[in-house]
Every structure is written in structure tokens, then in C-alpha cells.
Amino acid sequence: MKFALLVSAGPYTHQAPDTAYQFAVAALAKGHEIQRVFFYHDGVNNATRLTEPPQDDRHVVNRWSALAADHKVDLVVCVAAALRRGIKDEVLAPGFRISGLGQLVDSGIKADRLLTFGD
């Protein structure tokens, strides 16, 4: 099955990004495809390389970057939501790219299921 994910909550303010990540890992382990992960609203904060959590905490941004590198998952950040929060190309973590809402629509068309995580 081909899944697309929509993440609309920040990395340390809500459980949604962790749940989305764990879902993606489990789905890939079962042989499913993650067509795209689209980060929207406060979810765009999952994409900034400026995040520096304490050493004893999980690094949500690095997890997403590793997932993209290991499994060729397309991580797309909504341009409008990113710019509202001061996130531009130069602060994106590896594996993330900025694009428009058309990528979300495209995911909804191409994936078998579009799952939302967050508000």
C-alpha cells in the first residue's frame, strides 16, 4: 500500500510528529511505501536544522532526515507555513524541501491513503 502523511504539529509540542514517524517506520518495515510526508502549519518546525534538543532527548528532525536518506522518502515543507515561521531553504535539515500545497494534493491523488497527524 502507498501512504502519504500530513504532519501539522511541531516536534516538541505534540505527540503527532513522533506518531507519524513511528507509523512511517512500521509501514516501511512491512513493505509499504511512504509516497510523501507533507509538513504543514506548525509541522514545518520539524524541518529546521536549527533544532538542538537536550542530549538525553530524541532528535525528531534528525529522525526524519535519516528516514529520507535511508528510504528515499519525500519530505515536503509547505512554503507559506514555513515563511510565516521564518523557515527558508537555508535552515532546512537534510532531506527536506520547500514546495506548495499542490504537493499535498498530489499526494492525496497518488497515495492509497492520506493520514493526518496533528491538529
C-alpha positions as CSV (number, residue, x, y, z in Angstrom):
1,M,0.0,0.0,0.0
2,K,1.2,3.5,-0.7
3,F,0.8,6.0,2.1
4,A,1.1,9.8,2.3
5,L,1.4,11.6,5.6
6,L,0.4,15.1,6.7
7,V,2.1,16.4,9.8
8,S,0.7,19.6,11.2
9,A,2.2,19.8,14.7
10,G,5.5,20.9,16.0
11,P,8.2,18.4,17.0
12,Y,8.2,19.1,20.8
13,T,4.8,20.5,21.4
14,H,2.7,17.5,20.4
15,Q,3.0,13.7,20.0
16,A,1.8,13.8,16.4
17,P,5.2,14.1,14.7
18,D,6.6,11.1,16.8
19,T,3.5,9.1,15.9
20,A,3.8,9.9,12.2
21,Y,7.5,8.9,12.3
22,Q,6.8,5.6,14.1
23,F,4.0,4.9,11.6
24,A,6.3,5.5,8.7
25,V,9.0,3.3,10.1
26,A,6.5,0.5,10.8
27,A,4.9,0.8,7.3
28,L,8.2,0.7,5.6
29,A,9.2,-2.4,7.6
30,K,6.1,-4.1,6.4
31,G,6.9,-3.4,2.8
32,H,4.6,-0.5,2.3
33,E,5.6,2.8,0.5
34,I,5.6,6.2,2.0
35,Q,4.9,8.4,-1.0
36,R,5.5,11.7,0.7
37,V,5.4,13.4,4.1
38,F,3.9,16.9,3.9
39,F,4.6,19.3,6.8
40,Y,2.0,22.0,7.3
41,H,1.1,24.6,9.9
42,D,3.4,24.2,13.0
43,G,4.6,20.9,11.5
44,V,7.1,22.9,9.4
45,N,9.1,23.2,12.6
46,N,10.0,19.5,12.1
47,A,12.2,20.6,9.2
48,T,14.7,23.1,10.7
49,R,18.3,22.1,11.2
50,L,18.4,24.8,14.0
51,T,16.7,22.4,16.4
52,E,19.0,21.4,19.3
53,P,17.2,19.2,21.8
54,P,19.0,18.2,25.1
55,Q,21.4,15.2,24.7
56,D,19.1,12.9,26.6
57,D,16.1,13.7,24.4
58,R,15.1,12.3,21.0
59,H,16.1,14.4,17.9
60,V,12.9,14.5,15.9
61,V,14.4,16.4,13.0
62,N,17.4,14.0,12.6
63,R,15.0,11.1,12.6
64,W,13.1,12.5,9.7
65,S,16.3,13.3,7.8
66,A,17.6,9.7,8.4
67,L,14.3,8.3,7.2
68,A,14.5,10.3,4.0
69,A,18.1,9.2,3.4
70,D,17.6,5.6,4.1
71,H,14.2,5.1,2.3
72,K,14.1,7.9,-0.2
73,V,11.0,9.4,1.4
74,D,10.0,12.8,0.0
75,L,9.8,15.3,2.9
76,V,8.0,18.4,1.7
77,V,7.5,21.6,3.8
78,C,4.7,24.0,2.9
79,V,6.2,27.2,1.6
80,A,3.6,29.5,3.1
81,A,3.6,28.0,6.5
82,A,7.4,27.9,6.5
83,L,7.8,31.5,5.6
84,R,5.3,32.6,8.3
85,R,7.6,30.9,10.8
86,G,10.9,32.2,9.4
87,I,11.9,28.9,7.8
88,K,13.7,29.2,4.5
89,D,15.8,26.9,2.3
90,E,19.0,27.8,4.1
91,V,17.7,26.4,7.5
92,L,16.2,23.2,6.2
93,A,17.6,20.0,7.6
94,P,18.9,17.4,5.1
95,G,16.2,15.6,3.2
96,F,13.6,18.3,3.4
97,R,12.4,20.6,0.6
98,I,10.1,23.5,0.4
99,S,7.1,23.4,-2.0
100,G,3.5,24.4,-2.2
101,L,0.1,22.9,-1.3
102,G,0.0,21.3,-4.8
103,Q,2.3,18.6,-3.4
104,L,-0.2,17.7,-0.7
105,V,-3.0,17.5,-3.4
106,D,-0.7,15.3,-5.5
107,S,-0.1,13.0,-2.5
108,G,-3.8,12.7,-1.9
109,I,-4.3,11.6,-5.6
110,K,-1.3,9.3,-5.9
111,A,-1.4,7.5,-2.5
112,D,-3.8,4.8,-1.4
113,R,-4.3,6.5,1.9
114,L,-3.5,10.0,3.2
115,L,-3.1,10.0,7.0
116,T,-3.1,13.2,9.1
117,F,-1.1,13.7,12.3
118,G,-1.7,16.8,14.4
119,D,-4.3,19.5,14.8
